[in-house]
């Protein structure tokens, strides 16, 4: 994307170094702060004005070469400030622009902000209060919020070095990207912490934090800069022991990435910080990675084991960025995927390296690939590399395309080139562009050189074009024909939307015992594969390719019968494709139901996860038809009962991680499908739990049990779980309760729950969690939409502080509907609203609702007939 197509600052003045002093922090009241930033700049040509980025800052005065500004003008819309001087400033490679300013430590989870929390133990005396809560302070600058904390040239390719000092209370701890350089005695009860200079890096990677912190520490096995590298996990006081699992992962992953990238981690320390309020999952600030608490803390006694998997992955993802994103940064936001797609893929690679028994690539297929394909099958999707004119637009592309489609096509490419060859090319790319910026073409060039293949030729459509293909299979004796066309969830592809020709690795497997598959690729619209053994074949072996496969009905049924010959990833792909093709009208729901009926004897958690997810979506779409809904509920119950009863309730010592996760999934599904014994046992255990026997419910079964009792137990159960939300000390406990409370069955409890969510008792970062559960609950989904409409002023005021939070909330709350009338109602409601920051999300909602409604109208009678024929109705 050419510079002329970007809304960027003039290149007349560039920063070389920022020397930042933060002082007079108001710990209470308005939470203001004072700052001085001295920016060493390179002035390429004489000028009378300098424009940089600033947002919600008050600039008092500026000086350069002894000359003060005569005018300071703000452009709020573009978040820029222009400093005007009376005399022309001469060209210089060593000028210093000094700016005195003030800002606010806000509560919007962006810029320099404060996070509320309830201390685990008595905090330091100086820790301030915000209402009923204590607070800690940290930064979140990606993508364009460094400008909220200091006037700066806030673009990813305007790299500089940074010196930071901050004045804080003596009994608190300050952190930044680099280690502490010195501590100076300040005014009464205060100290100034000065940090070492950072390497060259983008403004969005700058970070600092302070609060009542403590830490656990470990060291790498490898030697860096002559010694083992210190790794620490910082928390507010009383929580540090819950950081030990992340710590164990941290030092091992730093070593692993240093080895596979063939570049030693370049900074002298690696800190991880748990932040109590956080808009995303984590942020890869160089040397000081910040996380929401559930992504970095884990309590071996109280936490649901699924969070262990999450912590391992998120820690690895953010550490991958220390090289891919921090050391080498995308040139502009249109290539965000270079950061996020790669960090996602290599994060999974690291978890697989550390925990091979977790079978993470099957989890990747059922979570990452399917989530990406669901979004990318909408007209309102976008290419992986998407034009971004203004950096303020970029928040909406921190989505499943940049992260999950990006990582999926990297997995496809690495599978084609071979992982070792792929990493060899990545290493060369990182070495060539270290401390600088790079583009997608730079990565392709390095991979092409390493592999001897022209990577750009076959990858370009995957990156620059919207969507992905479905391969339709036609069978003839001894051969199969395959044809590619763009896959749309709405099933109404137009010829002008189907012009992309993708390079599609066919991965044809004809021998179920063979380790590999054919390396042939489809490089034209259609082709014929000859000499195919008709007794068994499967395309897209292990779901390496990012596409769906539409088999003839008889072949789909045959693959279902021969499912034991398939890999776990193949089973997941078969189920997911059959369900998606039914929604699009290219397959049938009956075909999907016949297929999954055969999986009653399945043992694998990831396969069950896909079956239950796909079936749950179909149940959700047809839920308004009571007879049909009950039939699908009966189908679900009959499907999961054998596995649920075989797996049972009790965890055994040294049990496989995935077995425990499968148990939780099956109990939740069976209970919510009306399995009488499961419901009775859940109620029994919950009653014992309420009476004080906390061992009655295993931490990994809390969500399943809470969901069942809320669904079945009316107001008393709702109030009991609401009380648990207030009293839980488990890091993941509040999230668990919010998800469970969404299972309420009456509109009065929906109203009560939503009032609670917007009362201030639920952290802004978590407001969407309970509403996601309500949206997935077909009984009360309409009540959720009515609440949003009636209380829009409240909802908007609460969520609009962060466009990320607002976009996420609306997409997750409104995408489950399957009614053209509701779709139109949503469109009309938002027609006169200022939807900047979430407009793309609303178009995606509209597309999804339309696809669901089309599917419901088309298949409703056919599905009901099938259920009657097979005695489910």
C-alpha positions, 0 to 999 in steps of 0.5 A, spaced: 500 500 500 503 506 497 504 512 502 500 516 498 494 512 500 495 513 507 493 518 512 500 519 515 504 524 518 509 528 514 516 525 513 519 532 514 520 531 521 522 524 524 523 522 531 530 519 533 529 518 541 524 520 546 526 522 553 519 521 557 518 524 564 512 522 568 510 526 574 505 529 579 501 523 578 494 525 581 492 518 585 485 519 585 480 525 583 481 526 576 487 521 576 491 526 572 498 526 570 504 531 568 509 530 563 515 532 559 517 529 553 524 531 549 524 528 542 531 528 539 528 529 532 531 529 525 529 535 521 530 534 513 528 541 511 527 547 514 519 548 517 515 553 521 511 548 524 511 540 526 505 536 526 505 530 531 499 525 534 496 527 541 489 525 543 486 527 550 492 531 552 493 538 554 500 541 551 502 547 555 508 549 551 513 547 546 521 549 545 526 547 539 533 551 539 530 556 544 524 558 540 517 557 543 511 555 539 507 561 537 500 557 536 498 550 538 492 547 534 489 541 535 485 536 530 481 532 534 478 528 528 485 526 526 488 526 533 494 530 531 497 537 534 500 542 530 506 546 533 507 553 530 513 557 531 515 564 529 522 563 526 523 557 521 526 551 524 533 549 520 534 542 517 538 538 523 539 531 524 540 533 532 535 537 534 531 536 541 523 538 541 521 539 548 514 539 550 510 540 557 503 537 557 498 533 561 494 527 561 489 523 564 490 516 567 483 514 564 478 508 565 478 506 558 483 501 557 487 505 552 493 509 553 495 510 560 489 507 564 487 505 571 484 498 572 480 497 578 481 490 582 479 487 589 486 486 593 487 479 595 491 481 601 491 488 604 495 492 599 500 497 600 498 504 604 499 508 598 494 504 593 489 509 591 481 507 590 476 508 585 470 508 588 469 501 592 476 498 588 483 499 589 487 501 582 493 499 578 496 503 572 498 500 566 498 502 558 495 499 552 498 503 546 496 498 540 494 500 535 494 508 536 494 510 543 501 512 545 498 519 543 494 518 549 500 518 553 505 523 550 505 527 544 509 523 539 510 520 531 505 514 532 506 510 526 509 503 526 514 505 521 516 511 525 521 507 530 525 510 535 529 509 542 525 511 548 528 513 555 522 513 561 522 515 568 516 515 572 515 518 579 510 514 584 509 512 591 515 509 595 511 503 596 509 501 589 513 498 583 514 501 576 515 497 570 517 498 563 520 495 557 527 495 559 530 494 566 530 499 572 537 504 571 536 507 577 531 510 583 532 517 585 529 520 592 523 524 590 518 529 594 515 526 601 513 519 600 515 519 592 521 516 588 522 517 581 524 510 577 528 511 571 529 505 566 534 503 561 534 506 554 530 501 549 532 499 542 529 502 536 522 500 536 515 502 534 511 507 539 505 502 540 510 497 543 512 502 548 509 500 555 510 502 563 506 500 569 506 501 576 502 498 582 502 494 588 506 489 585 510 482 587 513 477 582 515 470 581 522 469 577 525 464 573 531 463 568 532 461 561 536 455 560 540 458 554 545 464 556 543 471 553 548 476 554 553 472 558 548 470 563 541 466 563 535 471 562 531 473 568 523 472 566 518 474 571 510 474 572 508 480 576 501 481 579 498 485 584 500 483 591 497 476 593 496 473 586 504 471 584 503 464 586 498 463 580 503 466 575 508 460 576 505 456 570 505 462 565 513 463 568 514 455 567 512 456 559 515 463 559 522 461 559 522 455 555 518 458 550 523 464 550 529 459 549 525 455 543 523 461 539 531 463 540 533 456 537 528 456 531 528 463 529 536 463 530 536 469 533 537 470 541 532 474 544 535 481 544 532 484 551 536 483 558 529 481 561 522 478 560 516 481 564 509 478 564 504 483 567 497 481 569 492 487 568 485 487 572 482 490 566 484 489 559 480 490 552 484 484 549 487 478 551 494 480 551 499 485 548 506 484 546 510 490 549 517 489 548 520 486 554 513 487 558 507 483 556 501 485 559 495 480 559 488 480 562 488 475 568 485 469 565 490 469 560 496 469 565 494 466 571 492 459 573 491 456 580 492 449 580 487 448 586 481 452 583 482 453 576 478 450 570 484 446 566 481 449 560 485 455 562 491 452 563 491 451 555 489 458 554 495 461 558 500 456 555 498 459 548 497 466 550 504 466 553 507 463 547 503 468 542 505 474 545 512 471 546 512 470 538 511 477 537 518 479 541 521 477 534 515 477 529 512 484 530 517 487 535 524 486 532 521 486 525 514 490 524 509 491 519 510 497 515 503 499 515 497 497 518 494 493 512 499 488 513 497 487 521 496 479 519 504 479 518 504 480 526 498 476 528 497 471 523 504 468 524 504 469 532 498 465 532 501 459 528 507 459 531 504 460 538 500 453 537 507 450 534 510 452 541 504 449 545 505 443 541 512 443 542 511 443 550 505 439 550 504 434 545 499 430 549 494 436 548 494 435 540 493 442 539 493 442 532 486 438 532 484 444 537 487 449 532 482 446 526 476 446 530 477 453 533 482 457 529 480 454 522 473 454 523 472 460 526 476 464 520 472 460 515 465 462 518 467 469 518 470 469 511 464 466 508 460 472 509 460 477 503 462 482 509 469 479 510 475 482 508 482 480 505 487 478 510 491 484 507 486 489 507 487 497 505 487 501 511 488 509 510 487 511 517 490 508 523 484 509 527 480 504 522 485 498 524 481 496 530 476 492 526 481 488 523 484 485 529 479 479 528 478 472 525 481 474 518 488 477 521 489 472 526 486 466 524 485 466 517 492 469 517 495 463 521 491 458 517 494 460 511 501 460 514 499 453 516 497 451 509 504 454 506 508 451 512 505 444 510 507 445 503 514 447 504 515 443 510 516 446 517 523 446 517 524 450 510 519 455 512 522 456 519 529 457 515 526 462 511 522 466 517 529 466 520 532 469 514 527 474 514 528 476 521 535 477 520 535 481 514 529 486 517 531 486 524 530 493 528 526 495 522 519 494 518 517 489 512 512 487 508 508 481 506 513 481 499 519 481 504 517 475 507 515 471 501 522 473 498 525 470 504 521 464 503 522 463 496 529 463 497 529 458 502 524 453 498 526 454 491 519 456 490 515 462 487 511 463 494 508 469 491 505 466 485 501 461 489 500 465 496 498 472 493 490 470 492 490 468 499 492 474 502 489 479 497 483 476 495 477 476 500 474 469 501 476 462 500 474 456 496 469 450 496 472 444 492 466 440 489 467 433 487 464 429 482 465 421 481 466 417 475 469 410 475 477 410 477 477 418 477 474 424 480 473 431 478 474 437 482 472 444 481 473 450 485 468 456 487 468 461 492 464 459 498 459 463 501 454 462 507 448 465 504 449 460 498 448 465 493 454 466 489 454 471 483 459 470 477 462 477 478 464 474 486 467 468 483 473 470 479 479 468 484 483 462 482 486 460 488 492 455 489 489 449 492 493 443 495 489 437 494 492 433 499 489 427 496 489 421 501 487 414 498 491 409 503 489 411 510 495 407 513 500 412 509 503 418 513 502 423 507 498 425 501 499 427 494 502 434 493 498 435 487 495 442 487 489 445 483 491 451 480 485 452 475 478 452 476 477 445 475 481 438 474 480 431 473 484 426 478 485 419 475 487 413 478 483 414 484 482 408 488 474 408 489 474 404 495 477 410 500 479 417 498 479 423 502 481 430 500 485 435 504 488 430 508 489 433 516 485 439 514 492 443 512 488 446 506 484 452 508 477 450 504 471 446 504 470 440 500 463 438 498 463 430 496 457 427 493 452 424 498 454 417 497 461 419 498 459 423 505 455 417 508 461 412 506 466 416 509 462 416 515 462 409 515 469 409 514 471 414 520 475 410 523 480 410 517 480 418 518 485 422 522 482 427 528 483 433 523 480 429 518 474 427 522 473 435 524 473 437 517 468 432 515 463 434 520 464 442 519 464 442 512 458 438 512 454 443 517 457 449 513 455 446 506 448 445 509 447 452 511 449 454 504 444 450 501 450 446 497 449 440 502 443 437 506 442 438 514 439 430 513 446 429 510 449 432 516 445 428 521 446 422 518 454 423 518 454 425 525 449 419 528 455 415 526 460 418 531 456 416 538 462 411 539 467 417 538 473 418 543 476 424 541 475 431 545 476 435 539 472 431 534 466 432 539 467 439 540 466 440 533 460 435 532 457 439 538 458 446 535 456 444 529 449 441 531 448 447 536 448 452 531 443 448 527 439 447 533 440 455 534 437 456 527 431 452 528 429 453 535 423 458 534 420 451 531 418 448 537 417 441 534 423 441 530 427 444 536 425 438 541 426 433 535 434 436 534 434 436 542 432 429 542 437 427 537 443 431 541 441 427 547 441 420 543 447 422 540 451 424 546 448 419 552 453 413 551 459 417 551 457 421 557 455 415 561 461 412 559 466 418 561 462 419 567 463 425 573 470 423 576 477 425 575 482 420 576 489 421 578 494 422 572 488 422 567 489 425 560 488 433 560 483 432 554 479 426 557 477 431 563 476 436 557 471 431 554 468 430 560 466 437 561 463 438 554 459 432 554 456 433 561 454 440 559 451 438 553 447 432 555 445 436 561 442 442 557 439 436 552 435 434 558 439 428 560 435 426 567 441 423 570 446 428 569 441 434 571 440 430 577 447 429 579 449 436 577 443 439 582 446 434 587 453 436 587 451 444 586 447 443 593 453 440 596 457 445 594 453 451 596 453 447 603 460 448 603 463 442 600 467 445 595 470 438 593 463 436 590 464 440 584 471 439 580 473 446 578 473 443 570 466 442 571 464 448 575 461 451 568 457 445 566 454 444 573 452 452 574 449 452 567 445 446 568 442 448 575 441 455 572 437 452 566 433 448 571 433 451 577 429 458 576 430 464 580 433 460 586 439 457 582 440 464 578 441 468 585 446 462 588 450 463 582 450 471 582 452 470 589 458 466 587 460 471 582 461 476 588 464 471 592 469 467 588 476 468 589 478 464 583 481 467 577 476 464 572 470 464 577 467 470 575 467 469 567 465 462 569 459 465 573 457 470 567 457 464 562 452 460 566 448 466 568 446 466 561 442 460 561 436 463 565 429 461 562 425 467 563 425 474 561 425 477 568 431 474 569 434 476 563 432 483 565 435 482 572 442 479 569 443 485 564 441 490 569 447 487 573 452 487 567 451 494 566 451 496 573 458 497 574 459 490 578 462 487 572 468 489 569 468 493 562 472 487 559 467 482 561 460 485 559 460 481 553 461 475 556 454 474 559 451 477 553 454 472 549 451 466 553 444 470 553 445 470 545 446 463 544 440 461 549 434 461 544 429 462 549 431 469 551 435 471 545 429 476 543 429 479 550 437 481 549 435 485 543 429 488 546 434 490 552 439 493 547 434 497 544 430 500 550 437 501 554 441 503 548 443 510 551 446 506 557 449 500 553 452 505 548 455 510 554 458 504 558 461 500 551 463 506 547 469 508 551 472 502 547 470 501 540 473 494 541 469 492 546 463 495 543 464 491 536 465 485 540 459 486 544 454 487 538 457 482 533 457 476 539 450 479 541 446 479 534 449 474 530 445 468 532 438 470 529 435 467 524 430 471 522 429 476 516 425 481 520 430 481 526 435 482 521 431 488 518 430 491 525 437 491 527 438 495 520 433 500 522 435 501 529 442 503 527 441 507 521 441 513 525 446 511 530 454 513 529 457 507 528 464 509 527 468 503 530 463 498 529 460 499 522 464 493 519 461 488 525 454 490 523 455 488 516 457 482 518 451 481 523 447 482 517 450 477 513 450 472 518 443 473 520 441 473 512 444 466 511 441 463 517 434 466 515 435 463 508 437 456 511 431 456 516 426 457 510 429 452 505 431 446 510 425 447 515 420 442 512 425 437 510 429 437 517 422 436 520 420 430 516 427 427 517 426 427 524 419 424 524 422 419 519 427 417 524 423 417 530 426 423 534 419 427 533 
